């Protein structure tokens, strides 16, 4: 069994050598097609990743009414003593109960003033015209508009917004990238499978007489198929080397070039050590599977005699 396995491996190498130009053509087709698929898929996957981060950065700013004590646990009574605030977290709890709300972060009006810089220091204390704010993080960006409307209707809320048309445009673009990118990647993969399998098939068809002779002298179908199966796998494996290298190099280059600019916007591509192993592995697996099964499909035509 083991000797037969290694004999098939040996025959597959001989087949590559005997049909040098056809094998080279198949390997070249595999390399070019997988390079295009790898680059395009990497672009789409990271575009989706960036769009998800961008929509994830969308928060609803809830401005509380002037004089609100919603975030204060204790207040001074008429005698000046600190007592439990009966209005504590009335707005907070209503916001938290809304379906789709993920988290709520409080920012006092003094904190908001500090964000404006030292130029506005004269407005501290009673002169501060700003309001206390709850920053609401939601589960999905598509919920932003409806949740904002629900919050806006609550007593104790002066106003609520999530960025308006600008944020909605980001959400719409993210949805387009996710849906359109997935469809485009799937189509490109199907085209790649068609091109590669047909090119591998041409290398097998050029040896149709060889397969027919082997069948006529009594060779079993499995014995005939196996060397061609391995030959197709070698074509796919060798053809995947260049795409794997090209995708790795260009991704490292893109990650290095874009990292700083994206970080300033609180965005980032997939980490190299997480993305590239999967990308390279997928390229090699795709090449081997398409090449091997392309060979099996092609040899079947000559075994029906």
N, C-alpha and C positions, 0 to 999 in steps of 0.2 A: 504493500500500500504506500509506504513512504517512498520506495524507489520509483513507483509510478508517479507520485506527486512531483518528485524532483525531475523526472523525465519530462513531464508536461511543462515544468518551468523552463527546462533547457530548450524544449521545442519552441516555446513561446519566444525565447530570445533569438533562436535561429530564424523564426518567422519574421521578426523585426528586421533582422539583417538581410534576409533574402529579398525583402520588399522594401528596401531602403527609402526610395523616393515616396512611395505611398505612405509608409510609416511616418516619414518626415512631414508630409503634407497633413496627416492626421494630427500629429503632435503640435504642429504650428497652429492648426485650427483650434485645437483645445486650448493652447496658450493664449491666443488672441481673444477667444470668446470668454474664457474664464477671467482674463484680465479686465475686460469690459464689465462683466458681471460683478466681479469683486469690487471694482472701484465704484460702480454705480450703487451697489448694495451698501457699501460702506458710507457713501454720501447720504443715501436715503435713511439708513438706520440712525446716523448721527444727527441728521436734520430732524427726525422724529424725536430724538433724545433732547435736542435743544429746544424744540417747540414745547415739549412737556415741561422742561425746566422754566421756560418763559411763562407758560400758563400757570405753573406752580408758584411763580413769584407774584401772581395777581392776588391782592388782598383787598378786602372791603374795609374802608375806613369809616368807622361809625362815630360821628361827632355827637357827644352828649349835650343836653340842654345846659344853658348857662346856670351855674350854681349847683350842678348835679353833684350828689354825694354817693352815687352808685358804687364807687370803688372804695369808699371810706367805711371802715368797720364801726368806728365810734364817732360820735358828734357831741358837741357841748350843749347841755340843756340850758334852761333859763338862768340857772344858778352858776353856770360856767363849769359844771362837772361833766366829765366824759361819760357818756352812756352809749349803749348799743344803738347803732343806727337802724331804725326800722325799714329804711329804704335800701339797705345794703344789698347789692347784686340783684335788684329787681330786674333791671334791664339785661344784665349779664346772663341771668338764668333763662330769660326768655330767648335771648340770642342762642344760647347753648342748646336749647331745646329744638331749634329749627333743624330739620333734616338736611344734611349735607354740610353742616358746620363741623370743621375739624378741630380748630383751636381758637382761643381768644387771648389776645395780649393787650394789656392796659398800658396807656402812655398818658401821663398827666400833662396838663397844659404847660407846666414849668419845663417838663422834658421836651415838649414840642417846641417851646421857645428856644431852648438850648440848641436844638438842631439848626436853628436859623443863624447861629453864630454870635460872636461878641458884639456885632453892630447893633443888636437889639437888646442889649443888656439893660438899657434904661427902662424897658417895659416889664421888668420883673415885679413880682408881688401883685398888688392890686391893679397895677397898670397893664398887666398881661391881658391882651384882648382875645387870646386863643381859648380853645375848649379842650376838655379831657376827651381822649379818643380810645376806642376799642378797635384794634386791628384784628379782623376776622379772617382766618385761613379756612378755605373750603376744600372739600374733597375733590371736586372736579371743576375745572374752569367754566364748563358749560352751565353750571348752576349759579354763576355770579349774578346775573341779571335778576333772576327770580328771588334769590336770597336777599339781595339788596332791597328789593321792593318790600319784602316781608319785614325786614329790619326797620326800614323807613317808616313803617306804619306803627311802630311801637311807641308807647308813651315814654317820654324821657329822652327820646332821640331827636336831635335837631336836624341832622341830615346824614346821609350815607351814600358813599359812591365807591366804585371799583375801577375808575379810570375812564368810564364812558366809552365813546366810540373807539378811542385808541386801544383800550384793552380788548374790546370786542373784536377789533380787526386782528389782534394777536391771536385770540381764541379761534377765529374763523380760519386764519392762516394755518394754525396748528392742526385743526381738523382736516384741512385740505392736504397738508403734508402727510398726515398719518394714513388717510384713505388713499389718496393718489399715489403716495410713495409705495404703499404695500401692493397696490395693483400693478404699478410700473415694474417693481422688482419681480413680481410673479411672472409677468409677461416676458421680461428679459430672461429669466431662468428657463422658461419654456422654449424660448428662441434658442438659448444656448444648448439645451438638451437636443433640440431638433438638428441644429448645425453639427454638433459634435457626433451624435449618434449616426447621422447620415455620412459624415466623413469617414468614421470608423467602418461603416458598412461598405463604403467604396473599397477600402483596403481588403475586406473579406470577399467582396464580389469579384475582385480581380483574381482571386484564387479559387473560383468556383469549380474549375475542372479538378483541382487538387482534392477538394472536398468530395466531389462525386466519385473519383477513383477510389478514395479511401472507403467510401460507403459501399462501392461495388465489390471490393475485395473482402468485405465482411466486418469492417471495423464498426464497433458499437457507436451509437450516437453520442453517448457521454464521453467516450474516448476521443472522438473527433472534436467535440465542442470545447473540451477543457483547455487545450493549448491556445485556442482562439480567445477563450475567456480570459486567460492570463495575459495574452498579447494585448487585448483591448485594455485590460487593467494597467499594463505597463505604459501604454500610450497615454492613458489618462493621468497616471502618476507623473510621468516625465513632463507632460504638457502642463501640469499644475505648478511646476517648480518656478517658472518665470512669473506667473501671476502672483504666487505667494510672496515672492521677493519684491515685486513691484508694489503690491498693496501695502506690504510692511513698510517699505521705504517711504512711500508717499504719505502714509498715515502718520509716521513719525515726523515727517517734515511739516505736515499740516498741523499736527498737534503742537509742535514747537512754535510755529509761526502765529497760530491763532490763540494760544493759551492766555497770553497777557490781556489781549483785547476782550476775550470772552469773560475772563475773571472779573474785569471791571464792571461787567453787567451781571455778575453773579451767575455766569453760565460756564459750561465746560463740555468738551467732547468726552466720550467714554474713555476712561483711563487706558493707557497703552497696554498695561499688563493684564487687563481684563478683556479688552477687545481683540487684540491681535492673535492670541492663541486660538480663540474660537474662529476668527476669520480665516486664518491660515489653515486650521484643521478642516473647516467647511470646504475650502477650495480643493484641498487634496481629496477629501471624501467624495465631493461632487465629481471630480475628474475621474477617479477610479470607478465609481459606480456607473457613470454614464458610459465610459469606455468599455467596461466589462459587459454590461448588459446590451450595449450597442452591438458588440460582437456576437452575443448569444442570439439576438434577434436576427442578425444577418445570416448566421450559419444555419438557422432553422429552415431557410428557404431551400437549401441544398440537401437537407436531410429528409425531405418528403419524397423519396423515390423508392 
